[in-house]
């Protein structure tokens, strides 16, 4: 089974070969490194840019305005903040031009904690991203969705921000990507660059197919009846694990993967809350002006007389940064025990 980084790499290869992607670029994206997380190794249209985030976004906008499909990467989302004005312009261009100037650009950037990245390599960008009208925002939690969401992003006429959870990039999926060889070693030998000299190395790509995950469509990962947990990215597998543990004690928890932060699958979320009458929103972005607060507001406005316990949010602490020490990092963002305890309290709360 492919890990998330390999899935992204295979999707980008499919984009080069079948979707008209002509440029994949960013700091260290091209050879010899192929991306700091190796997600762009072996691709034929990759090239390296200077360490200039504004230049990377500006170049992507220029290519998109010329209707040349491109994928740009900001090496870590912590360094995307100095491009906010450009991201805003990219988001409103199609709308402001009455559809005459679509922006078929995809911007990838790794987000979140989990790699001991300390203050400058552990930031989340979820809420900031959803404040950019005109952009579509996606974040996978597994390899198959990583592949399918990126295929959809590269097809889209709108700018798409593809958020890559750093903690999951080396996690292998449970489902094969269509066309992927079944053997882990076989895939690694085919598409992973060797250590050392890579000047003569060429990947042996599998015969990949057009597998898309529609942007705006969530997924029910675990069916339950007593409470709903809504998550995405790094915390989603932890929510499934917590629900599975509670199931041993006879509790039934439904877990939803948003996959797409905007547009998002409100009908899926609403239907689940109407069924279970309890909801917990989980992510690792900072708790103040967290995107889950928007979802909680809709929950209260539309289902005030439906829910039997107060809707809850479990998010990262509102801190200037995440510490390098493992204890500090784990205390800053939701961990398995935090999620399990919060779900248990939600289940135990009486109307």
N, C-alpha and C positions, 0 to 999 in steps of 0.2 A: 504494500500500500504506500502511495506517495505521501510525503509530509507536505505541509502547507507551502513551504518555499518551493518544492518541486512542482506542486500543482500550479502555482503562479507562473513558474518558468514554462511549463507546458502550455498554459493558456496563452502566454505571450508568443510562443512559437506558433500556435494556431492562428493568432492574430496576424502575425507576419505573413503566413502562408495563405490565409483565406479571407481576412477581413480588411486588407489594405493598410495595415499598420506599417508605416515607413520609417518611423523614428521612435526609438526607445532610449531615453537619455536621462542623465542626472549625474551627480557626483559619484564616481567609482562604479557606475552602472555598466560601463563597457569593459573590455578586456584590459588587464588580465584578471581583475578581481571578480567582475560579474555581480556587483552589488555586495554591500556589507553583509547581507544575509544570504548571498549566492542565488538570489531569485532571478537574476538576469544572465546567468552563465550560458555561454554557447549560442546566444541569439545573434542573428546576422545583422540586425539593424541597430544595435546598441552603440552608443558613443558616450564618452566622458565629457562632462562640463566642468568649468571652474566651480569653486566653492562659492556659489552665488545664487541663492534661492530666488531672488527677484529676476535674475536672468533666466533661470530655468522656467519659471511660470510665464514670463514674458515671451520666451521662445515658443512655448507650447501654445500660447494664445495666438501668436502670429501664424504658426503652422495650421492651427484649427481654423482661423479666419480664411486661410487659403484653401480650406477643405481638405487638408492633408491630415489623416488620422495619426495621432501620436500618443505615446504614453510617457509621461514625465514622472520622475521620482524625486521627492525631497527625502534625503537620507534618513532623517528622524523628524517627526512632527514638531519636536521642540523648536525647530528652526524655520517653521513655516509662517510664524507670526508676522515677520516683516514683509510678507506678501499679501496681507489681508486686503489692501486696497485693490490689488490686481485680481485677487480671487473674486472680490465683489464685482468688478467690471466684467470679468469672464462670466459671472452668473447672470448679469442683467443684459448682456449684449444681444442675445437672441430675442428677448422680450422687448428691448428698446428699439430693435430694428424691425419689429412686427414680423419676426420669423425669417427675415431676409438673410441674416448672418448667424446660422447655427454654429455651435462650438463643439465639434466632436473631439474633445480632449479628455484623457483620463490622467488623473494625478494620483500616484500611489505614495503612501508614506507610512512607515511603521509607527505604531502607537502603543502607549501603555507601559505597565511595569512588568516585572517577572524575569528580567535578565540582569538585575543588580546594576542598572544603568545610572543610578544616582540622580541628581537634580536635573541634569541637562539631557538625559536620554530615557526618561520615564514618564513624560507628560502624556496626557490624554487630550484629544482634539474633538471629541464627539460633539459636545454642546456648541463649541465655537463653529464647527462645520455646519450644524443645522441652522445657524443664524445667517447663512449665506443663501438667500433665495436665488433660484435658478440652477442650483447644483443638486445633483443626486448623490446621496451618501450611502455607502455600503460598508459592511464589516463582516467578514466570514468568521466562523468558529471551527471550521473543519476543512479538510482538503477538497472534498467534492464541491462544497459551496465556494471555496476559494477559486476553483477553476471556473465554475459556472457563473459566478458573479462577475468575474473579470471578463469573460466572453461577452456578457451582456453590456458591461461598461464600454468595451471597445466597439460595440455595434451602435451605441447610443449617439444621437445627434447633439445631446446636451453634455456639458461638462460633468464628469463623474469623479467624485473623490473616493478612492479605494483605500480604506484604512486597514492596515495589516497588524493584527495583534502580535507584538514581538514574542510574547511568551509561548505562542502556539506555532511559530514558524517551523519548529523541528518536531512537531507532534504529528504522528502518522494517522491517517484516516482509517475509518472502519469500512469504507466503501470504495470500490475501484472507480477511478475516472475512466469513462469510456475510451478504450484504446490502450489503456495502461497495462503493461505486463503484470502478471500476478505476483511474480517473485520480486521481493524487495531488493535483493542483490542484483537481479537482472536490470531493474530500473536504474539503480545507482551506477552500474557499469555503463549504461547507455547514455545517461544525461548529466552525471556529476563529473565535473572537471577533476583531474588528478592533482595531487599536491606537487609542488615544484614547477618545472617548466611546462607551460600550457600552450606554447606558441604553435605546436603542430596538432594539438588536440582538437577533435571535432565531435560533437554529440551525434548519437545515433537515435534520432527522435522516433518514438512509437507512432503508429498511425492513429492520430487523435481525431475525435469527431466533434461535431457542433453540439455541445451540451451547454445549455444556458439556464441559469437561475433567474427568473424574471425579477427585475428591480422593483421593490415594493411588495414582494410576496414573502411573508414569514413562514415559519415551519413549526408544527407541533412536534417537539422532540420526545416528549413523554406524556402520555395521557393520564389525567387524574381527575378527581371529583371534589376534593376538599379545599384546594387552594390553587391559585395560578401564580407562577413565577415567570416574569418576563425579563429576558436578558439578551446579551449578544457578546461576541468577542471572547476575551479571556475568561470572563466569569461564567459564560454559558456552560462549559463542561463541568464546572464546579457546582452549578445549580442542579444539573442532572445527577451528579454524584450525591449531593445532599438529599435530593428527592428519593434516590434509590436507597439510601441509608434509612430514611424515615419510613420507607415502604416496609422495611423489616419489622417495624413496630406497628404495622397495620395502618399507616397513614397514606393517603392518596393525593399526590401533588402533581399538577400539570405544569410542564415546563415548555415555554415558548421561546424560540430563537427569532428575533426580529430580522436578522440578516441585513435588512435595509432600514436605515434610520430616517431617510427621506427620499421618496415617499415611503410611508410605513403602512403596515397591514393592520389598520385599526379594527377592521371587521373581525379579523382573527382574534385580536386581543379582547375586543368587546364581547364576542361570543363566549370566550373562555371565562371571563369574569362573571358574565351572566349565569354561567353554569356552576362555577365554584363559589361565587359570592365573596371571595377573598382574593387579594392580590398583593404581590410584592414585586417591585421593580428593582433589578440589581445591575449595577455597572460600576466601573472603577474611576470614572471621571469625578472631579470634585463635587461635593454635595451642594454647593451654592450655585444656583442657576444651572442645575443639572438638567439634561434633556428629559430625564424621567419625571421631573416636576411638571412638564407639559403634559405627559401622559397621565399623571396623577390628577391634574386639573380636569382633563377630559373625563376621567373616570368619575370624579365627583359630580361634574356637571350633568353627565348623561346617565349615571347609575347610582345616584345618591341614595335612592330608596331600594336599591338592589343589594348593595354590599352589606354584609353582616359584621364586618370588622373594619377598622380604619385602614385605608390603603397605605402601604408603607413603601419607603425607598431605602435601599442599602447602597451606599455609594462611597467614594473615596473621601478622606478627610480634606477639609478646606485648608490646605497647607501650600506654602510657596513652592515646595518641591518634595521629592521623595528621597529619603536618605540612602546612602550606599550600604550601610549596615543592614544585613538581612532582617534583623528584628525591627528596625525602623521602617523598612520597606513593607514588610508584612503587616505592620500596625497601621499603615497609611491607606491601604486599599483592601477591599473585602477578600477574605480567605474562606476556605471551606467551612471552618467552624463558625465563622460569623454568619454565613448564609444558612447553615443548619439551624443555628440558634434563632435566627430571625424568622425562619419558616415555622419553627416549633412555637414561637410566641404568637405568630399570626394564627396558627391552628388553635391555640389554647384560648385566644381572646374570645370572650363571650359577648353577644350582641347587647 
